[in-house]
Amino acid sequence: MTFFKKLIFCFFFSFLLISNSFCQYNEIIQELSEKISSLQVKNDTKFNFPFEYQKPKGIYETWIHLNFHGNLFSQLLRNNFKVFDENGFVTAWINEILLESNKIGTIQLDKDQLLNSIKLETKFVDKTVDDPIIVYWIQEMKDDHYVTQHPNLVGTVEKLKQWSGETYHLLNSLGLKGLAEKIGRLHKKLQKEELHLQIPADADDTSVNLAMGCLLYENKDKFPDSFDTWWDANKNISGIMKYFLKYAYYPLSDDKNLNSIDPRSYYFMHEFLESGIVKEKDFGIVTTWFLNRNEYKENYPYRMMRYNINSVDASVCSNFIYGLSQLSVSKLIPLTEWMSDEIKKLYLDTSIFVDWTIKSGRLVERPDLGSLYYPPIYAMYWFTSRTLSLFSGNSFPDPVFETVYSMLLKTMQNEATKHILESAQEDDNYVWWDDFLGVNDTYFNGKYVNNAEDRIFTTSMAINTLIDTWTIRKNYKYSWRKETPDHIKKIIEKGINWLVKYSLSSKFKPENSFFSITVKSEESFPFYFPATFIEFVNGTTVSPNSSPSIISFELTPAMEGIVSKEEYNHMVYDEMHFQSRTPTHFSGFNLRPFFSWSSPAFTYSSTLFAISKYSSLIEKENK
């Protein structure tokens, strides 16, 4: 064979390999797209336990599970006892992913599919104010107050209350005492959870809704009805900035409404607060809830925060950063209408905090406290890397965005990437990641088994993070950064190969724990952490040395201001808190059962997004 013929043969063979890869990617992307569509509710249904839950048209399915782990009974309860959740949060996330994938060109997003979800999303705008801040659950009128409602959880509790005695005796008679006791504990946990359903609007849902609206604006030529529907309910965008500012955490403020925070948040970030970074009274960090201490008392019990005090969550902060970044790039409204000096400083200060959580390694040490509502650390990494991808191919509307971009890029390419690579599992052909769902299960004989129920989700989050950190996106076309090492390119390729092979197979479940209650075990119980202020809703203060028997949902623990390093160390290591020591160690998320939210639709969406981006990446690379 002549040299020329060999060259032609090699070229043709390479072309076939590349074509085969694209066909493979396109095929799995279309299958994932169809799977996501199948998990969108097509018609309203009413609560009829145990046969049907209330489900609004347009929502993507989310289920509340109790994270039991261990033997077969625990596994059955974890996977099969679940309550449908009517939040708008997951649907907004999926809309963002589908809109961006549509811009990449790997899917053709159905107009009705999008419009039905947007019509639903408009129902989550807070009815108590004139600005488009967002609640997690839809509000209904109750006792002349608009309050968030959860008919599925409330209805399930009522039904279990009726059945609990009969069920316990039946299971006992069948020799299933262990299962009977677990169901009893489940009922008690559901009853407690019912008390915290009436919640205020929050920074997280508001930020995600804002980002979704910006993407709808970018796509308004293709989806005009969806954008117009969203815009009609969200016109006063600039009005939401005052809520971010009003409810932020200002540690050095003299106002107790501003300088008070959940003791767990303070414990997580105390080294940050002691480092000297926080110097001014107006240094602020975005918090979770749009509610403060005084307003809580005024609105109790119609709007309730977890343990009656606001918190700082690194994932919420990352979503706030991305929401404002997306608003600046999309030009949905002019920058001058919303970017005040105060909001600019809050954006920068919050970014400095997020950067610290990753760079210091603190998030790896205590993910249960640093991201109270989001157990998966890989999700938080992705939330952060989205801002890098957004600005990588765009100009900076203001110098503050370039400052934040440069700071976060360095940390994501170093500390975050290092942790992601160190936690990867690898063989000759594939790379994958596990988090905690199903990893501490056992067989009947007590032998350990890793069911890896969140492997698909976790792998997709890790790969999305690496792609967003190590590529440049220009007009939704991806290319490698010039500094990207070959071994990272290879890791991404092998991770994509794993997702292509297993994301739709029956070998692994598409579960996740993208959201959760804040207490996973005694290690994250707020009353076991140092507090300078403990008070009942009626104003009665109590000592931190009190008996744990007085702890109730009406009791508020808080840290006010910043105490010295020496004083705080004394509080942590020498003092007792409700007769318990400060939980300074994290034993993992499988120590005790806790409620978490799982959405297979979100898993499939994040997987579709990762493969879509990689498809664009290699398409450009091989042109």
C-alpha positions in Angstrom: 0.0 0.0 0.0 1.5 3.3 -1.0 1.9 6.2 1.5 -0.9 8.1 -0.1 -3.3 5.2 0.1 -2.3 4.6 3.8 -3.0 8.3 4.5 -6.5 8.0 2.8 -7.2 4.8 4.8 -6.2 6.4 8.1 -8.3 9.5 7.4 -11.3 7.4 6.4 -10.9 5.1 9.5 -10.7 8.2 11.8 -13.8 9.6 10.1 -15.7 6.4 10.8 -14.7 6.5 14.4 -15.7 10.1 14.9 -19.0 9.5 13.0 -19.7 6.5 15.2 -19.1 8.6 18.3 -21.4 11.3 17.2 -24.1 8.8 16.3 -23.7 7.2 19.7 -23.9 10.6 21.5 -26.9 11.7 19.5 -28.7 8.5 20.1 -28.3 8.6 23.9 -29.2 12.3 24.0 -32.4 11.7 22.2 -33.3 8.8 24.5 -32.5 10.9 27.6 -34.6 13.8 26.1 -37.6 11.4 25.7 -37.0 10.0 29.2 -37.1 13.5 30.7 -40.3 14.3 28.8 -41.9 11.1 30.1 -41.3 12.3 33.6 -43.2 15.6 33.1 -46.8 15.4 34.5 -49.2 15.8 31.5 -52.4 16.3 33.5 -53.4 17.5 36.9 -54.1 14.7 39.4 -55.7 14.8 42.9 -54.5 13.2 46.1 -55.9 9.8 46.6 -53.5 8.0 48.9 -52.0 5.4 48.4 -53.1 5.2 44.8 -52.3 8.7 43.6 -50.6 11.9 44.7 -51.6 15.4 43.8 -49.5 16.4 40.8 -49.8 19.7 38.8 -49.6 19.7 35.0 -46.1 20.7 33.7 -44.1 19.7 36.8 -41.1 17.3 36.5 -41.3 14.5 39.0 -39.6 14.9 42.4 -40.0 12.5 45.4 -39.3 12.9 49.1 -37.5 9.8 50.4 -36.3 8.9 53.9 -32.6 8.0 53.5 -32.7 4.6 55.3 -29.6 2.5 54.7 -28.4 -0.9 55.6 -30.4 -4.2 55.4 -33.0 -5.1 52.8 -35.9 -3.7 54.8 -34.1 -0.4 55.0 -33.4 -0.4 51.2 -37.1 -1.2 50.5 -38.2 1.7 52.6 -35.7 4.1 51.1 -36.7 3.2 47.5 -40.4 2.5 47.8 -41.9 4.7 50.5 -41.9 8.1 48.9 -44.1 11.2 48.7 -44.5 13.2 45.6 -43.2 16.8 46.0 -44.8 19.7 44.3 -41.8 22.1 44.3 -41.1 24.4 41.3 -37.3 24.2 42.0 -36.5 21.1 40.0 -38.7 22.1 37.1 -36.8 25.4 36.8 -33.5 23.6 36.9 -34.6 21.2 34.1 -35.9 24.1 32.0 -32.5 25.8 32.2 -30.7 22.6 31.2 -33.1 21.9 28.3 -32.9 25.5 27.1 -29.1 25.4 27.1 -29.0 22.0 25.4 -31.4 23.4 22.8 -28.9 26.3 22.2 -26.1 23.8 21.8 -28.2 22.1 19.2 -28.3 18.6 20.5 -32.1 18.6 21.2 -35.2 20.1 19.8 -37.1 21.3 22.8 -40.8 20.9 22.4 -42.7 24.2 22.7 -45.6 22.8 24.6 -43.4 20.9 27.0 -41.6 24.1 27.9 -44.8 26.2 28.0 -46.6 23.9 30.3 -43.7 24.0 32.8 -43.5 27.8 32.6 -47.2 28.2 33.2 -46.6 26.2 36.4 -43.5 28.1 37.4 -45.5 31.4 37.5 -47.6 30.0 40.3 -44.5 30.0 42.6 -44.2 33.8 42.7 -44.8 35.0 46.2 -48.3 36.3 46.6 -47.6 38.4 49.7 -45.4 41.0 47.9 -45.4 42.9 44.5 -41.9 41.7 43.5 -41.1 38.4 41.8 -39.5 36.6 44.7 -40.1 32.8 44.6 -41.4 30.2 47.1 -40.5 26.5 47.1 -44.1 25.4 47.2 -47.3 27.1 45.9 -49.1 29.4 48.4 -52.8 29.1 49.3 -54.9 31.2 51.6 -55.2 30.0 55.2 -56.5 32.0 58.1 -56.3 35.2 56.0 -52.6 34.5 55.2 -50.9 33.2 52.1 -48.9 30.2 53.2 -47.1 27.4 51.3 -49.0 24.2 51.2 -48.0 20.5 50.8 -51.2 18.4 50.4 -49.3 15.3 49.7 -47.2 15.3 52.8 -50.1 16.4 55.0 -52.5 13.9 53.5 -49.9 11.1 53.9 -49.4 11.9 57.6 -53.1 11.8 58.2 -53.5 8.4 56.4 -50.5 6.9 58.2 -51.9 8.2 61.5 -55.1 6.1 60.8 -53.1 3.0 59.7 -50.1 3.1 62.0 -51.5 0.9 64.8 -53.0 -1.7 62.5 -49.9 -1.8 60.3 -47.6 -2.2 63.3 -49.6 -5.2 64.7 -49.8 -6.8 61.2 -46.1 -6.6 60.6 -45.4 -7.8 64.1 -47.6 -10.8 63.6 -45.7 -11.6 60.4 -42.4 -11.6 62.3 -41.4 -8.2 60.7 -40.8 -6.3 64.0 -37.8 -4.4 62.5 -39.8 -3.1 59.6 -42.7 -2.2 61.9 -40.4 -0.1 64.0 -38.9 1.6 61.0 -42.4 2.5 59.7 -43.3 3.9 63.2 -40.2 6.1 63.1 -41.1 7.2 59.6 -44.5 8.3 60.7 -43.0 10.3 63.6 -40.5 12.0 61.2 -43.3 12.9 58.8 -45.3 14.4 61.6 -42.4 16.6 62.6 -41.7 17.6 59.0 -45.3 18.7 58.6 -44.6 21.5 61.1 -42.1 23.1 58.8 -44.2 23.3 55.6 -45.2 27.0 55.9 -42.0 28.6 54.7 -41.1 32.1 53.3 -39.7 32.9 49.9 -36.0 32.2 49.5 -32.9 33.4 47.7 -32.3 30.0 46.1 -35.6 29.6 44.3 -35.5 33.3 43.4 -32.0 33.1 41.9 -32.8 29.9 39.9 -36.0 31.5 38.6 -34.0 34.6 37.6 -31.5 32.5 35.6 -34.3 30.6 33.9 -35.9 33.8 32.9 -32.7 35.1 31.4 -32.4 31.9 29.3 -36.0 32.3 28.2 -35.2 35.8 27.1 -32.2 34.5 25.1 -34.5 32.0 23.4 -37.6 34.2 23.0 -37.5 34.0 19.2 -38.0 30.3 19.4 -40.2 30.2 22.5 -42.1 33.5 22.5 -45.1 32.2 24.4 -43.0 30.8 27.2 -41.0 34.0 27.6 -44.1 36.2 27.5 -45.8 33.9 30.1 -42.8 34.1 32.4 -42.3 37.9 31.9 -46.0 38.7 32.7 -45.4 37.2 36.2 -41.8 38.5 36.7 -41.7 42.0 35.3 -40.2 43.9 38.3 -36.9 42.1 38.2 -35.0 45.0 39.8 -37.3 44.8 42.8 -35.8 41.5 44.0 -32.4 43.0 44.7 -33.7 44.6 47.9 -34.5 41.2 49.3 -31.0 39.8 48.7 -29.7 42.9 50.5 -32.2 43.1 53.4 -31.9 39.5 54.4 -28.1 39.0 53.9 -25.8 38.1 56.8 -23.8 41.1 58.0 -21.6 39.7 60.8 -20.2 43.1 62.0 -23.5 44.9 61.9 -24.9 46.4 65.1 -28.4 45.2 64.1 -29.3 41.8 65.5 -31.6 41.1 62.6 -28.5 41.3 60.3 -25.7 39.9 62.5 -27.5 36.7 63.7 -27.0 33.3 62.0 -27.7 29.6 62.5 -25.1 28.2 64.9 -24.2 25.6 62.4 -23.4 28.2 59.7 -21.2 30.1 62.2 -19.4 26.9 63.2 -18.7 26.1 59.5 -17.4 29.5 58.7 -15.8 30.6 62.0 -12.3 30.4 60.6 -13.4 32.6 57.7 -14.9 35.1 60.1 -11.8 35.0 62.3 -9.4 35.5 59.4 -9.7 39.2 59.0 -11.4 39.0 55.6 -14.6 40.5 57.2 -13.5 44.1 58.1 -16.5 46.3 57.4 -20.0 46.5 58.8 -21.4 46.2 55.3 -19.6 43.0 54.5 -22.5 40.7 53.6 -23.2 37.1 52.5 -26.5 36.0 50.9 -28.6 33.8 53.2 -31.2 31.2 52.5 -34.5 32.8 53.6 -36.2 36.1 52.9 -37.1 36.5 56.6 -35.4 37.8 59.7 -35.8 37.4 63.4 -38.3 40.2 64.0 -40.4 39.2 61.0 -40.4 35.6 62.1 -42.1 36.5 65.3 -44.6 38.7 63.6 -45.5 36.0 61.0 -45.3 32.9 63.2 -46.6 30.2 62.3 -47.5 31.3 58.8 -43.9 31.8 57.6 -41.3 29.7 59.4 -37.6 29.2 58.9 -35.8 26.0 60.0 -35.2 26.5 63.7 -36.4 30.0 63.4 -33.1 31.5 62.2 -31.5 32.2 58.9 -28.5 30.3 57.5 -25.7 30.6 55.0 -25.6 27.8 52.4 -22.7 27.7 50.0 -24.9 26.2 47.3 -27.5 28.9 47.7 -24.7 31.5 47.4 -23.4 29.9 44.2 -26.8 30.0 42.7 -27.1 33.7 43.7 -23.8 34.4 42.0 -24.9 32.6 38.8 -28.3 34.2 38.8 -26.9 37.7 38.9 -24.1 36.8 36.4 -26.7 35.5 34.0 -28.8 38.7 34.4 -25.7 40.8 33.6 -24.9 38.8 30.4 -28.4 38.3 29.0 -29.4 42.0 29.3 -32.9 41.1 30.2 -33.0 44.5 31.9 -30.2 47.1 31.7 -27.4 46.8 34.2 -28.1 50.3 35.5 -31.6 49.3 36.7 -30.4 46.7 39.2 -26.6 46.8 39.8 -26.3 49.3 42.7 -23.0 49.7 44.6 -24.7 47.7 47.5 -25.7 44.7 45.3 -22.3 44.8 43.6 -20.6 44.5 47.0 -22.9 41.7 48.1 -22.1 39.8 44.9 -18.4 40.2 45.5 -18.5 39.4 49.3 -20.6 36.3 48.7 -18.2 35.2 46.0 -15.3 35.6 48.3 -17.1 33.4 50.8 -17.8 30.7 48.2 -14.2 30.8 47.1 -13.1 30.3 50.6 -15.4 27.3 51.2 -13.8 25.5 48.3 -10.2 26.7 48.6 -9.9 26.1 52.3 -11.2 22.5 52.0 -13.8 23.3 54.6 -16.7 22.2 52.3 -15.0 18.7 52.0 -14.6 18.6 55.8 -18.2 19.5 56.7 -20.5 19.3 53.7 -23.4 18.8 56.1 -23.0 22.3 57.5 -21.5 24.2 54.6 -24.3 23.3 52.3 -27.2 22.6 54.7 -29.8 22.0 52.1 -27.7 20.4 49.4 -25.8 17.2 50.5 -24.0 16.5 47.2 -20.7 18.5 47.2 -20.4 17.8 43.5 -23.6 19.7 42.8 -22.2 22.7 44.6 -19.1 22.5 42.5 -21.2 22.5 39.3 -23.3 25.4 40.6 -20.0 27.4 40.9 -18.5 26.3 37.6 -21.6 27.5 35.7 -20.5 31.1 36.3 -17.1 30.2 34.8 -18.7 28.7 31.7 -21.0 31.7 31.3 -18.2 34.3 31.3 -15.6 32.2 29.5 -16.9 33.4 26.1 -18.5 36.7 27.1 -17.3 40.2 27.9 -17.6 41.4 31.5 -20.4 44.0 31.9 -18.6 45.4 35.0 -15.1 44.8 36.5 -16.6 43.0 39.5 -17.6 40.1 37.3 -14.1 39.8 36.0 -12.7 39.8 39.6 -15.1 37.1 40.6 -14.5 35.0 37.5 -10.7 35.1 37.9 -10.9 34.2 41.6 -13.3 31.3 41.1 -11.5 30.0 38.0 -8.3 29.6 39.9 -9.9 27.8 42.8 -12.0 25.5 40.6 -9.0 24.6 38.5 -7.0 23.8 41.5 -8.7 22.7 44.8 -12.0 21.7 43.3 -10.5 19.8 40.4 -8.0 18.1 42.7 -10.8 16.9 45.0 -12.9 15.7 42.1 -10.0 13.7 40.6 -9.0 12.2 43.9 -12.5 11.0 44.6 -12.9 9.4 41.1 -13.1 5.6 40.6 -11.5 4.4 37.4 -10.7 1.4 35.2 -9.2 1.1 31.8 -12.3 2.5 30.0 -14.4 4.4 32.4 -14.4 6.9 35.3 -17.3 7.4 37.7 -18.1 8.9 41.1 -20.3 7.9 44.0 -21.8 10.0 46.8 -23.7 8.3 49.6 -27.1 6.9 48.4 -26.9 3.1 48.8 -23.2 2.9 49.5 -23.7 1.6 53.1 -26.2 -1.2 52.4 -25.9 -4.9 53.4 -27.1 -8.3 52.2 -29.2 -10.6 54.4 -26.0 -12.1 55.8 -24.7 -8.7 56.8 -22.1 -8.5 54.0 -21.5 -5.0 52.7 -22.8 -4.0 49.3 -22.5 -0.7 47.4 -25.8 -0.2 45.5 -24.5 3.1 44.2 -27.9 4.7 43.7 -26.6 8.2 43.0 -23.7 7.1 40.8 -25.3 8.4 37.6 -26.2 11.8 39.1 -22.8 12.2 40.9 -20.9 11.3 37.7 -22.9 13.8 35.6 -22.3 16.5 38.2 -18.5 15.9 38.3 -18.3 15.8 34.5 -20.4 18.9 34.1 -18.1 20.7 36.6 -14.9 19.6 34.8 -16.2 20.6 31.4 -17.4 24.0 32.6 -14.1 24.6 34.4 -11.7 23.5 31.7 -13.5 24.7 28.5 -14.5 28.0 26.8 -18.0 28.4 25.7 -18.6 30.9 22.8 -22.1 31.0 21.4 -22.8 27.6 23.0 -19.8 26.1 21.1 -17.3 24.5 23.4 -13.5 24.3 23.1 -10.7 23.3 25.4 -8.9 26.0 27.4 -5.3 26.1 26.2 -4.1 25.2 29.7 -6.2 22.1 30.0 -4.0 19.1 30.9 -4.3 15.9 28.8 -5.1 13.8 31.8 -8.2 16.0 32.5 -9.3 15.6 28.9 -9.0 11.9 29.3 -10.9 11.8 32.6 -13.8 13.7 31.0 -13.8 11.4 28.0 -13.9 8.3 30.2 -16.6 9.8 32.4 -18.7 10.6 29.3 -18.2 7.0 28.1 -19.5 5.7 31.5 -22.6 7.9 31.2 -23.3 6.8 27.7 -23.0 3.2 28.7 -24.9 3.2 32.0 -27.1 6.3 32.4 -30.1 4.4 30.9 -29.2 0.9 31.9 -31.0 -1.0 34.6 -27.8 -1.6 36.5 -27.9 1.7 38.3 -30.8 3.8 39.7 -31.1 7.4 38.6 -31.6 8.6 42.1 -30.1 11.7 43.8 -30.3 13.6 47.0 -30.1 17.1 45.4 -32.0 18.6 48.4 -32.6 17.7 52.0 -33.7 18.8 55.4 -30.9 20.4 57.4 -30.5 17.9 60.2 -29.0 14.6 58.9 -28.0 13.3 62.4 -27.0 14.6 65.8 -23.8 15.9 64.1 -25.8 18.6 62.4 -28.4 19.4 65.2 -28.3 23.2 65.7 -28.7 23.1 69.5 -25.5 21.1 69.9 -23.4 24.0 68.5 -22.3 27.1 70.4 -24.9 29.9 70.5 -24.8 33.3 72.1 -28.5 33.7 72.0 -31.3 31.1 72.6 -34.9 32.3 72.8 -38.5 31.0 72.5 -40.8 32.7 70.0 -42.6 34.4 73.0 -39.3 36.1 74.0 -38.2 33.9 76.9 -34.5 33.4 76.8 -32.8 30.2 78.0 -29.3 29.1 79.0 -27.2 26.9 76.6 -26.7 24.7 79.6 -30.5 23.9 79.8 -31.9 20.4 79.7 -32.5 19.0 76.2 -36.1 18.3 77.2 -37.0 22.0 76.6 -35.9 21.9 72.9 -38.9 22.5 70.6 -39.7 24.0 67.2 -40.5 27.3 69.0 -36.9 27.6 70.3 -34.4 29.7 68.4 -30.6 29.3 68.7 -28.3 31.9 67.1 -24.8 33.3 67.0 -24.7 37.1 67.1 -21.8 39.1 65.7 -18.2 37.7 65.7 -16.6 36.4 68.8 -12.8 36.1 69.2 -11.0 32.9 68.2 -10.1 32.2 71.8 -13.6 32.6 73.1 -15.2 30.5 70.3 -12.7 27.7 70.8 -13.7 27.7 74.5 -17.3 27.5 73.5 -16.6 24.6 71.1 -14.3 22.5 73.1 -15.0 23.3 76.8 -18.7 24.1 77.0 -21.8 21.9 76.8 -24.8 22.7 74.7 -28.0 21.2 76.0 -25.8 18.7 77.8 -24.0 17.7 74.6 -20.5 18.4 73.2 -20.1 20.3 69.9 -20.1 17.8 67.0 -16.7 18.5 65.6 -16.6 15.4 63.4 -18.5 14.4 60.3 -19.2 10.7 60.0 -20.9 10.9 56.6 -24.5 11.2 55.4 -25.4 7.6 56.3 -25.3 7.9 60.1 -29.0 8.4 60.6 -32.1 8.4 58.3 -33.1 11.9 57.0 -35.5 13.3 54.5 -34.1 14.0 51.1 -35.5 15.0 47.7 -34.7 12.9 44.6 -35.6 13.6 41.0 -34.6 11.0 38.3 -35.7 13.7 35.8 -32.9 15.9 37.2 -30.4 13.1 36.9 -31.3 12.4 33.3 -31.2 16.2 32.5 -27.7 16.7 34.0 -26.5 13.7 32.1 -28.0 14.9 28.9 -26.3 18.3 29.5 -22.9 16.7 30.1 -23.0 14.6 26.9 -24.4 17.6 24.9 -21.5 19.8 25.9 -19.0 17.0 25.2 -20.5 16.4 21.8 -20.1 20.0 21.0 -16.5 19.9 22.3 -15.3 17.0 20.2 -17.2 18.3 17.1 -15.2 21.5 17.2 -12.0 19.6 18.0 -12.4 17.4 15.0 -13.4 20.0 12.4 
